[in-house]
Amino acid sequence: MNHDARLKLQAFLDGQLPPGEASAMQRLIETDPEARTFRADWTAMKRLLAVGEPVVEVPASREQYWHEIARQLEAAIPPPRSSRASWGLPWWLRVLAPVTAGVAVIAALILSLPAKPDASGSYAEVESPLNDVGAMIFRSESERMTVVWVDTR
């Protein structure tokens, strides 16, 4: 007997099949020895469950019982932490830190702007003590090497 036939037989034994299918299951039980064994096992199990299952009486009403369980569960769950972590810092330092970071970003942007030319339209000259320094660069692809020769004269 396959799985679907067992499920239908179980539904028949529980009285859940319509009359047409119920009569087909009754004929199956009369003709199939495996179906008769299944019916005997099923009725024995139902009888044992009806007799052997203890009835537990709850001292309180159903609502009070579940309310007490919910209260105990809520007490066991820690309260959620605040989304604004303070790390024990005073309020003025929590405000000053982002303001300082903003000022630092603005200062970096201002310092990264290119220099403006002077009134004549050219950029100011900067004297360098390295005016008399020369350099020669040699690169060899085959040797994977670069040589820089600096001459300070």
Order of alpha helices (4+ residues) and beta strands (2+ residues): alpha-alpha-alpha-alpha-alpha-beta-beta
